[in-house]
Amino acid sequence: MPGWAQWLLAPIHALALASGAKSFEANPVLGSATLNRYGLHIARKRLALRLGARRRASLADALTPEERAAFDRDGFLVIPNLLPPADFEALRAEILGHRTAAREFADGSTLTRLIPLDARALRDLPAARAALLGARYQGLHAYAGSFRSAPHLFIQTVFSGVRDAPVDVQSHWHSDTFHPTVKSWLFLTDVGEDEAGFTYVPGSHRPTRRHLAWERRISVGAATSPDRMTREGSLRIEEVVLARLGYPPPRKLAVAPNTLVIADTSGLHRRGHATGAACRIAIWAYGRGSPFWPWPGGLPPLPGRGHAVRAFWALQDMARRLTRRRGGWRWVGERTPAMPPPG
């Protein structure tokens, strides 16, 4: 971008400091080596963590005391048998039989399929609607994400080992962003020890002094990092560095169907490495609020909000066509969650 344009946009870039903006590359204020050397990134992170803890405290009634203690300590929860068996079987039958337009992305040796569970889909899936819009499910997500706001919902299928290639970008250690945010997986299939299980560094959502020192060093050069995801604000860390930050060993989660894994993905995590070909199917949810908003507020848990995802995807597709970029997420026609990828 020309220098004069940077100056014209300077007020907008500065205002973004009070938002969830995280891209070091796209914002010369957030990506300033000088400002981050003086602690800009770390100051935003510290304030966001304090406000997130304050919001969570007002949402604690949705969890048992044991669940709150485990989440606050580890940054994630594993809840087996989330739904009564009959309710889960009804939900699984609906989801696995649901055939509709799907979106896919091939990255490295992995292909990921997403099917949105928005208002249009949930109208025809009564068991899923009852479970996913219920107080228990919504309350867990409100606490983990620190906002009383309905998460975006999808059916996610991860096909591991679909081709001979390096691991996908989600299989590298990383944090999603600098402030509390939630992702979850309600698994419809078994995930074995040798499959692509969710893997988390316990306690890394509460950064140690060594963690903050590492982030400060990374933030100074993040705008020009050779790693695209780091430039965009999802910091990557190598395993040898991770071992020096003072956390317990990472936990890779093998789970049975009807298990909910829910996490604050500002902590350090990755998609586990699979041995050979594997397939895991889950209801995937994510939510991300404004990090500097002091109150939990948020939208009521209504399904109509999911339309925003389709609109965002349409804008992404338009931008890709205009710039003639190849690859990325694309619509692939009708699929069921378990339908094998072509070829």
C-alpha positions, -999 to 999 in steps of 0.1 A, spaced: 0 0 0 14 34 -9 27 56 20 0 83 15 -27 57 17 -13 44 50 -15 79 64 -51 84 52 -61 51 69 -41 58 101 -72 68 122 -90 36 112 -59 15 120 -56 32 154 -93 27 162 -88 -10 155 -68 -12 187 -101 -13 206 -115 -41 185 -107 -78 179 -85 -69 150 -54 -92 151 -36 -91 117 -1 -77 121 2 -76 83 -30 -57 75 -27 -31 102 6 -11 104 -2 0 140 -8 -35 152 22 -47 132 45 -19 142 78 -34 154 86 -3 175 52 -3 193 53 -40 199 88 -38 212 74 -13 238 46 -38 246 16 -29 225 6 -65 217 11 -77 252 -8 -47 267 -38 -56 245 -36 -93 254 -34 -85 292 -64 -62 291 -84 -87 270 -77 -115 295 -87 -94 325 -120 -84 308 -126 -120 297 -122 -132 332 -146 -106 345 -173 -116 319 -169 -153 326 -174 -147 363 -210 -134 355 -217 -165 334 -205 -192 359 -239 -205 368 -241 -224 336 -214 -249 348 -210 -270 379 -183 -259 403 -161 -289 391 -165 -279 355 -156 -243 362 -125 -253 382 -114 -276 354 -119 -251 327 -103 -223 345 -73 -245 352 -69 -262 319 -86 -240 293 -108 -269 280 -134 -294 291 -142 -329 280 -178 -339 288 -187 -375 280 -224 -384 274 -234 -348 269 -269 -358 258 -292 -386 270 -286 -417 248 -320 -415 230 -315 -378 223 -280 -383 210 -291 -412 187 -319 -391 173 -294 -362 167 -268 -384 151 -293 -400 128 -305 -366 116 -270 -352 111 -255 -382 93 -285 -384 70 -285 -347 63 -276 -342 26 -271 -306 14 -246 -283 -2 -212 -285 15 -180 -266 15 -146 -282 14 -110 -273 18 -80 -295 10 -48 -285 29 -18 -308 31 -28 -343 37 -63 -333 51 -96 -325 35 -122 -307 57 -159 -305 49 -183 -280 65 -220 -280 63 -237 -250 80 -263 -256 107 -281 -223 104 -318 -214 105 -324 -230 71 -309 -263 82 -321 -265 118 -358 -261 107 -355 -297 93 -334 -311 121 -356 -310 153 -334 -332 175 -303 -311 166 -322 -279 171 -334 -290 206 -299 -300 217 -279 -271 202 -302 -243 212 -308 -257 246 -297 -240 278 -269 -265 287 -251 -264 253 -255 -226 250 -244 -220 286 -212 -239 282 -203 -219 251 -212 -186 268 -188 -194 297 -160 -207 275 -162 -177 251 -170 -152 279 -200 -139 260 -237 -147 262 -239 -151 224 -250 -180 202 -220 -197 185 -219 -204 148 -227 -241 141 -215 -265 115 -212 -302 107 -175 -307 104 -159 -338 87 -121 -341 88 -106 -367 64 -70 -373 74 -45 -389 51 -64 -383 18 -31 -377 -1 6 -379 4 15 -344 16 26 -326 47 2 -321 76 -24 -293 73 -20 -259 88 -43 -267 117 -19 -294 128 8 -269 138 8 -256 173 -9 -222 175 -33 -199 192 -64 -186 173 -61 -150 186 -50 -129 215 -82 -129 235 -107 -155 250 -126 -173 223 -145 -206 221 -145 -236 198 -162 -270 204 -167 -304 189 -197 -326 198 -183 -358 183 -206 -382 164 -179 -407 158 -151 -423 177 -117 -405 176 -89 -430 185 -54 -423 199 -39 -426 164 -64 -402 147 -66 -364 144 -78 -358 180 -79 -322 194 -47 -315 213 -43 -288 239 -16 -274 262 -33 -273 296 -33 -239 312 -20 -221 281 -50 -198 280 -35 -182 311 -1 -172 297 30 -176 319 58 -150 320 78 -171 295 47 -173 273 43 -135 273 80 -130 267 78 -153 236 47 -135 223 64 -101 227 94 -113 207 72 -128 180 50 -97 178 80 -75 169 85 -92 136 51 -107 131 41 -83 103 69 -97 81 70 -133 93 75 -160 67 45 -178 82 12 -164 67 -9 -174 98 14 -156 122 12 -125 100 -26 -127 102 -25 -129 140 -28 -166 147 6 -171 162 25 -204 154 50 -219 178 75 -248 173 73 -277 196 109 -272 209 99 -236 219 66 -248 234 84 -271 258 102 -241 274 71 -221 283 64 -239 316 32 -257 309 22 -294 316 26 -318 286 0 -314 258 -30 -336 259 -43 -353 228 -79 -363 233 -93 -397 222 -131 -396 226 -162 -416 222 -194 -405 204 -216 -381 224 -185 -364 239 -183 -326 239 -148 -310 238 -150 -273 244 -120 -250 246 -107 -214 249 -87 -214 217 -66 -184 226 -46 -212 244 -21 -232 225 -35 -262 206 -35 -281 173 -53 -308 154 -36 -340 164 -15 -360 138 -32 -390 124 -15 -423 115 -28 -432 81 -63 -425 68 -90 -415 92 -124 -397 94 -139 -378 123 -173 -362 123 -185 -336 148 -208 -307 153 -184 -279 154 -191 -245 169 -172 -213 173 -178 -179 189 -157 -148 192 -169 -116 209 -153 -82 212 -123 -85 235 -126 -51 252 -163 -52 259 -167 -53 297 -201 -70 299 -212 -105 287 -242 -91 268 -245 -108 234 -272 -120 212 -299 -145 224 -294 -181 212 -315 -178 181 -307 -198 149 -312 -169 124 -278 -155 132 -262 -183 113 -271 -166 80 -241 -143 85 -217 -172 77 -232 -178 43 -230 -140 36 -193 -140 46 -186 -170 24 -203 -153 -5 -180 -123 -1 -149 -146 1 -159 -163 -31 -165 -130 -48 -131 -117 -37 -114 -149 -49 -130 -146 -84 -121 -109 -87 -85 -116 -77 -84 -149 -97 -70 -167 -67 -70 -205 -68 -75 -229 -39 -92 -222 -6 -127 -231 5 -152 -239 -22 -188 -252 -26 -187 -288 -39 -223 -297 -44 -245 -319 -22 -228 -341 4 -237 -361 35 -212 -357 63 -198 -392 59 -197 -393 21 -161 -400 11 -144 -373 -9 -141 -379 -47 -109 -395 -58 
